[in-house]
């Protein structure tokens, strides 16, 4: 993921949230986006095991 792409994603989130993200939040979000991008790339490449990982990550992210 490019830094510019990340900044664009964070800007969109900030616009929705009506407040700026802290440095800690930005770092955590960068790590989450990196993992999601890697999972997406593996899915595109046809990795037969990635779908189960995507489901686990999805469940984790939706847990309150």
C-alpha positions as CSV (number, residue, x, y, z in Angstrom):
1,X,0.0,0.0,0.0
2,X,1.4,3.4,-0.9
3,X,1.5,6.2,1.7
4,X,-0.6,8.3,-0.6
5,X,-3.3,5.6,-0.8
6,X,-3.3,5.3,3.0
7,X,-3.6,9.1,3.5
8,X,-6.5,9.2,1.1
9,X,-8.3,6.4,3.0
10,X,-7.7,8.1,6.4
11,X,-8.9,11.4,4.9
12,X,-12.2,9.8,3.9
13,X,-12.6,8.2,7.4
14,X,-11.9,11.6,9.1
15,X,-14.5,13.3,6.9
16,X,-17.1,10.7,8.1
17,X,-16.0,10.8,11.7
18,X,-15.9,14.6,12.1
19,X,-12.6,14.5,13.9
20,X,-9.0,13.8,13.1
21,X,-7.4,10.5,14.0
22,X,-4.5,10.4,16.5
23,X,-1.1,9.0,15.6
24,X,-1.8,5.8,17.4
25,X,-5.1,5.4,15.5
26,X,-3.3,6.0,12.2
27,X,-0.7,3.4,13.0
28,X,-3.3,0.8,14.0
29,X,-5.3,1.6,10.9
30,X,-2.2,1.3,8.7
31,X,-1.6,-2.2,10.1
32,X,-5.2,-3.3,9.6
33,X,-5.3,-2.0,6.0
34,X,-2.0,-3.7,5.3
35,X,-3.4,-7.1,6.5
36,X,-6.6,-6.6,4.5
37,X,-4.7,-5.7,1.4
38,X,-2.5,-8.8,1.8
39,X,-5.6,-11.0,2.2
40,X,-7.2,-9.4,-0.9
41,X,-4.0,-10.0,-2.9
42,X,-3.9,-13.6,-1.8
43,X,-7.5,-14.1,-2.8
44,X,-6.9,-12.6,-6.2
45,X,-3.9,-15.0,-6.7
46,X,-6.2,-18.0,-5.9
47,X,-5.0,-19.0,-2.5
48,X,-7.5,-21.7,-1.5
49,X,-7.0,-21.1,2.3
50,X,-7.4,-17.3,2.4
51,X,-11.2,-17.3,2.4
52,X,-11.3,-18.9,5.9
53,X,-8.8,-16.2,7.1
54,X,-11.0,-13.4,5.7
55,X,-14.0,-14.8,7.5
56,X,-12.0,-14.9,10.8
57,X,-10.7,-11.3,10.4
58,X,-14.2,-10.1,9.4
59,X,-15.7,-11.7,12.6
60,X,-12.9,-10.1,14.7
61,X,-13.4,-6.7,13.3
62,X,-17.1,-6.8,13.8
63,X,-16.9,-7.9,17.5
64,X,-17.8,-5.0,19.8
